[in-house]
Amino acid sequence: MLATALPERSAAKRYAEAALRAAARGGRLTEHLLAFSRRQEIRPQTVSVNDILSETLILCQKTVGEGVELEVRLQPGIWACHIDPAQFEAAILNLAANARDAMCRSGRLTIATENVIAGDIEGIDLIAGEYVVVSVTDAGCGMTADELARAFEPFFTTKEVGKGTGLGLSQVYGFAKQSGGTARIESRRGVGTTVRIYMPRDSGPLAEHATPADGLSGAATSGATILLVEDDPDVREMIVGVLSDLGYRTLVARTGPEALAILDQESSVDLLFTDVVMPAGISGVDLARTAARSRPDLKILLTSGYAGSEPEAQSARREFPFIAKPYRTPALARKLMEVLARPPLRQRSA
C-alpha cells in the first residue's frame, strides 16, 4: 500500500519496494519448505509438460545467461500429467539456476522429456507404472558421493555463504512427491549432473492454459459489502485498507462466532472473506458451511497461508473459492470480482 501511495523516485518508495522484494523472497522460501514437507497448497491441472517447457524457454535462457547454451529435446507425443504448472516451472528454473552455477555460467544445459514405463527401479522410490520424465543435465563440476547423498536436504548447499539458500533441490523433490512421482540425481565429480523428475501419466483432458493479466481487469462491484474474518490484528488492518482502496464497504470480525452474529444482524453482507485457521472453536471452513446454510445467497471466499492435508480441508476447497496467502492487491481484486460475479450457491446447486 505504501509503494502505491508514495511519490515516484522518492527514497521512501524505494524502501517500500525493497521491503516488498524481501517479503516475496521470504514467501518463496516458505513455499519451498512447504513443498519439501508436502504441505504446500497445489493447484494441479492436466497439462503437457512439453507445452509448459516451450513457454518457459525464454525465461530459462534469461536465468542461465548468454554464456550457457540451452539445448531442448522434447519427445513428440509426450503423455499428459496432473501437476501444478507454476510449481513445475519453478522446479525447472531452480534446476537451471543450479546448473548455471555448477558450470560457472558457461557450458551446455540440456532439458529433455520422455515417456517411460517404470518397473521396480533400483534406488528410486517409485511404484511401477507409466511416467513422464523431465531431465535437466549440465556439464558442471558435479557432486561428491557425500554431497549427492544430502542434495535434497533443505538448507544443504555446496555454494559459498550468501550464494544459495539450499532450498532449490528440496523444492524440486517436494514438487515431484506432491505430484505422485519422485526425483533422482545422478552426478559425477568433474563430469556433471543430471536431475530427473518422474511424474505419473494422466489420462484426463488437457486444461485450457490461460495467463492472468498483471493489472486489474475492472473495478470493484459497486456497493458490495464484505465481511472480513481475520484474527491477526496487523493482517486485518491491512486487508481492510486494501478492500477500502478497492471500493468495498467492509465489516470486520475477529472470530467465527463474531462473524455469525454480524451475519444475523446485517443482511447487506454480499461476501464472506474468512481465514481458514481461526480461534474460538470455529474454523473458517466451519464458518463458511454454517453461513452457506443460513444464507444461501451469500458469496464466500476462503484464504490461508497453510493448506492442511485433512480430508475436510480438501473437501472445503472443492466447495468454496480460495485464494492463497500471501496475495497481492491485483490478485485479490480479480478474485473478489470473480466470486461476486458467480451465481448464488442455491442457483448453482439447482
Residue, then its C-alpha position, 0 to 999 in steps of 0.5 A: m500500500l505504501a509503494t502505491a501511495l508514495p511519490e515516484r523516485s522518492a527514497a521512501k518508495r524505494y524502501a517500500e519496494a525493497a521491503l516488498r522484494a524481501a517479503a516475496r523472497g521470504g514467501r518463496l522460501t516458505e513455499h519451498l519448505l512447504a513443498f519439501s514437507r508436502r504441505q504446500e497448497i497445489r493447484p494441479q491441472t492436466v497439462s503437457v509438460n512439453d507445452i509448459l517447457s516451450e513457454t518457459l524457454i525464454l525465461c530459462q535462457k534469461t536465468v542461465g545467461e548468454g554464456v550457457e547454451l540451452e539445448v531442448r529435446l522434447q519427445p513428440g507425443i509426450w503423455a499428459c500429467h496432473i501437476d501444478p504448472a507454476q510449481f513445475e516451472a519453478a522446479i525447472l528454473n531452480l534446476a537451471a539456476n543450479a546448473r548455471d552455477a555448477m558450470c560457472r555460467s558457461g557450458r551446455l544445459t540440456i532439458a529433455t522429456e520422455n515417456v517411460i514405463a517404470g518397473d521396480i527401479e533400483g534406488i528410486d522410490l517409485i511404484a511401477g507404472e507409466y511416467v513422464v520424465v523431465s531431465v535437466t543435465d549440465a556439464g558442471c563440476g558435479m557432486t561428491a558421493d557425500e554431497l549427492a547423498r544430502a542434495f535434497e536436504p533443505f538448507f544443504t548447499t555446496k555454494e559459498v555463504g550468501k550464494g544459495t539458500g539450499l532450498g532449490l533441490s528440496q523444492v524440486y523433490g517436494f514438487a515431484k512427491q506432491s505430484g505422485g512421482t519422485a526425483r533422482i540425481e545422478s552426478r559425477r565429480g568433474v563430469g556433471t549432473t543430471v536431475r530427473i523428475y518422474m511424474p505419473r501419466d494422466s489420462g484426463p483432458l488437457a486444461e485450457h492454459a490461460t495467463p492472468a493479466d498483471g493489472l486489474s481487469g475492472a473495478a470493484t462491484s459497486g456497493a458490495t459489502i464484505l465481511l472480513v474474518e481475520d484474527d491477526p490484528d496487523v493482517r486485518e488492518m491491512i486487508v481492510g485498507v486494501l478492500s477500502d482502496l478497492g471500493y468495498r464497504t467492509l465489516v470486520a470480525r475477529t472470530g467465527p462466532e463474531a462473524l455469525a452474529i454480524l451475519d444475523q444482524e446485517s443482511s447487506v453482507d454480499l461476501l464472506f472473506t474468512d481465514v481458514v485457521m481461526p480461534a474460538g472453536i470455529s474454523g473458517v471452513d466451519l464458518a463458511r458451511t454454517a453461513a452457506r446454510s443460513r444464507p444461501d445467497l451469500k458469496i464466500l471466499l476462503t484464504s490461508g497461508y497453510a493448506g492442511s492435508e485433512p480430508e475436510a480441508q480438501s473437501a472445503r476447497r472443492e466447495f468454496p473459492f480460495i485464494a492463497k496467502p500471501y496475495r497481492t492487491p491485483a490478485l485479490a481484486r480479480k478474485l473478489m470480482e470473480v466470486l461476486a460475479r458467480p451465481p448464488l450457491r442455491q442457483r448453482s446447486a439447482 
